[in-house]
Amino acid sequence: MKYKSKILAFFMAALLMGSFGLDMQGATVFEDVDGLKEKEAIMYLYNKGYVNGVGEGLYAPSATITTAQAIQLMVNFMELNLEDIRFIKAPLATDYFKNANNNAWYSNAFMVTGVKNPVFPSEVLPNQPMTTEAFIHYLVKTMELQYDLPMIKVLPQSIKDGSSIQPSYEGTIQRALYYGILRLDDQGNIYPKDLMTRARAAVLVKNVMDYKEAHERHLENALKFEASLENTSKSDGYGMQFKLTNVSSKDALLTYSSGQKYDYKVYDPSGNMIYQWSKDKFFTMALVDQVIKSGDFITFNEVWPYMDDEGHKVNEGVYKIVFETMFYLEDTYMTLTDTVYVDYKQ
């Protein structure tokens, strides 16, 4: 009971202080994180003021977190508050979460979440330990809402223990893999029913913050280019010319991680991917550099033969073709795309 009291005291202090990080000049070294692979993430969040220890130089990396603690953490690292809202009637945690306690240490975080991050259902149990799959689900929903990310449909990755994932969490977990905030272990598992620990939560949150930084760099760099996909006349299929123009005032050095500079995918009228150009091809495994001078452009030309990946002729209908080029620019990985719709008639 003494150990749980320390954790509770930590979160209460976190709430009262708002930003509860300490200057590293006076920081306590967490004796129980040395040698852990999660140490870097834990210390990063600690230095930002988003997490703290449990006292006596400990972080308790293996301790599990509750729903209330997860909500507090998401409010902290997203830096959410209600300072920009004027309420006619002062809000209560129970206005948004019926099982909340308005006098509990987490009440402010619940109010903020109810207004600014409404991704949690109103019936959540504050003191219930949170599973891995649930934490990932709500973390991804928070990330997508707060970063205003577009809704996407991703090609599912194989997860060895995927059959044990709650069906309503499958989509967000697949998107977590796509965003790079979740990684499979060496056996291809994520252990969805395991309780989320403070250490693993720190890693996942750090990955979200890394994603945001990379995403912002990507958007900044994307403004340096203009991508377009045009139809070209071909007798053996749908001809395409993908054009990438450097619209910035400086020359751009593109670095490709292999001999593959581009790809394209075809989706049928139901939204299923039926063809990928690179699927049966082999590419040189070597870095390839290419300079595009300011105002200049490069082009890639291809033909879709109106076939699927199995070599079968497709039926009539409207097909979506997504053409993309992938490269590194100033250490930032870029994917630039353009899309066309083809009304195929035999």
Phi, psi and omega in degrees: 000326180299321181295317180295324180297323179294318180297316179297318179298322179299312182290326175295316178297321179300317181295314185293325182275346182074276173262112192252023176278158178245154173298134185297341178296333180243016185287148175273132177282129179283110184293337185264012177247352178300131179087352179276142177292341179275358186303316183301315180294318180300312182292327177298312180293324178297315180295331177282344181089019184264337176223166177215177178274184181253010180103159177057035177071024182242149175252337183061059185297333183270353180292142179277159181247150179267173176301317180297318180293324177294318178297317178300318180298318181291324174297319182295306188283338172276353178055050180270145176202178182248020185294337182265009181240133175253118182264139173289320176237131181302129182286159175235154177301324181287350173293336185243332182227109190292339180263008182282163174247119184293346179256003183282163181299334184269359190302319180296316179298324179292321177295314179300316180296317180301327181269314190260340184219062186284063179253349180264139177292153185293342184265013181301150178259113187305321187264008180282129176301143184260134177282165178300313183295323180292316180299314180298318180302308183287331176294316179294317178299320177297312180301314182293323179288311186287330179266002178054049181279145179288152176290132183230155174244117186254155174285117186300137173270153178283126178241122186302317180259028182297335182294342180266001179283135176300130185308322182289349179259351187301317182296314181291326178293321176296322178290327176299320176294318181296317180290341181088009179274343177237137178231143177287152175280184185298337179264000179084022183253161171235350179054063188298331184271351176296147176287141181288131178263162179297326180291312182293324177299320180298319180296314181297318179294318177299321178296322177297316180294323176295321179299315182300316180298315180293322180296320179293320177296320180298315180296320179297316180288329181298332179292348180276352185229158173231123182248136179216148180234121182238152177280137174238148184287119178221143181272344185255014179156197179270112182277142182224143170232116177265126184241127179244116184249135175275104183263007179275175182270001182235155173295147182241130177262113178262133177242118177266139184281353177201188177288351178275117180258343184204174177200163169213150182232146181241133180242137181282177183301341179269359179091007179273135177286122184248347183208134173228122187303318187279355190304318185252024184245155178243143184230151178298129180270078179204150178292136180234122179259144176213131180259132172246114181291157179305126180084353181266176182211163171235157180228150173234132183243132180214168178225125172268120186278022181058041180231160174266184183295340180270001179085011180270142177293137183278161177280167177296150179152180180264121182247143178259131177243124177249115181257136183219152171235141187233128181198170174258136174230114181053047177070008176253128180282128184242142169228114180247134187227163165213157188231141172230156176245131185245121176269095186275127175236135180282000000 
